[in-house]
Amino acid sequence: MSEVPAIRGRLIESASHDAAANMAIDEALLSSVAAGAPPTLRFYGWKRPTLSLGYFQPLSEAMAWAERTGVALGSTGEVDLVRRSTGGGAILHHAELTLSLTLPMNVSDTGAREATYRNVHEAIASELKVMGVDAKPFRTLGTGAATRMSSDSSGASSVGKRDEPFLCFQRRTDEDLIVSGYKVLGSAQRRTKGALLQHGSLLWSVSPHADVLPGIRQLAGRRLEMDQLIRGLQQRLKAMFEIDWQLGALESEEMEASKQIVTQRYGNSDWTSKR
Amino acid sequence: MARDPSTLRYAETHEWVDVQEEGGDKFATIGISAFAVEQLNDLVYMDLPEVGRTLEVGEEFGEVESVKAVSPLYSPVAGEVVAVHTDLPDNLDNLNDDAFDFGWILKVKLSADLPDSLMDYAAYQKQCSEAG
């Protein structure tokens, strides 16, 4: 903890963007870190409530969820729709803290970097503890723990590959953070040659579009300061990764690249509906 | 006949290559190594390329998801995809036991010699042991 961080990283605190821009910025960051840009930690919000599909999830599951819950989905509906580049289940981004962490990686590394899930989640759990919220990784709770595998608000359960619920926050994996039986933090990753992107979603407050999923605000029973959490996390992730996160911004090349990526992928309905 | 891993060539990104000659042309059968399958840990999805697609060395030909992480697969050779293992994405559990036979992913008609960067078994084993 006391060692001087060897690497300089970049901290980006973005204003809220729309769904396609948020996903495209993260993809541009992944390319740029793979090409030698500094490790980048980005916190952001969403201009509109958005349902993001995991990269491999079929669009038909989103449509079935929208029908069950009565949510008007899409660019003209009340909830926007985007496909992420990262894996896992669908997330309703509304009142949440979203972060992306982009790190350089060896070309020969394979698959998920599970230690990165564990480290980021540990940092968030520690900071939540300071704020009086007791969050624990699912793996530490044992099989008998009161983990509420809630169905969605219609009572119907949606299953995907391996019979998992459609929404990420109704699934459980080892490193997910659980508060009072409810999942409040989940993460997913995307690998490329030379870099790793990790998305994390901390459910801050319940959304009317997924009212079976309480946020930490409801579980704590009082108001919590997001800024306090971000500042604390910045310090904890500095010690954990030995990266000194200095406040920065997107480079103009990254911004330009992200606009092209919006057109090609995240803002392109053919791409979103490709599965 | 079962494929012998010690006779194959390997890419740094863990794809294996088995080259055969048929009718004067060279064909490469490609999969991912048992080491990579073990590291990937619980594959749940795989995307395959289309037959007829032309690949360059190092070009992405597919993607896999494991532990909520999406990772690309890279072509270790240059050529045209002539066959894909369509049964594989629905039977990914079988990869754990049989990465080199049932686990073949695609077959490519080579348009160029194998790249020098491909490793033999001993060099690949060394890379894996260093990765820990």
Interface residues (C-beta under 8 A of the other chain):
Chain A: G54 Y55 F56 S85 T86 G87 G88 N106 V107 S108 D109 T110 G111 A112 R113 E114 Y117 K161 R162 T173 G186 S187 A188 Q189 R190 R191 T192 K193
Chain B: E12 T13 H14 A36 Q39 L40 N41 V44 Y45 D47 E63 V64 E65 S66 V67 K68 A69 V70 S71 P72 Y74 Q127 A131
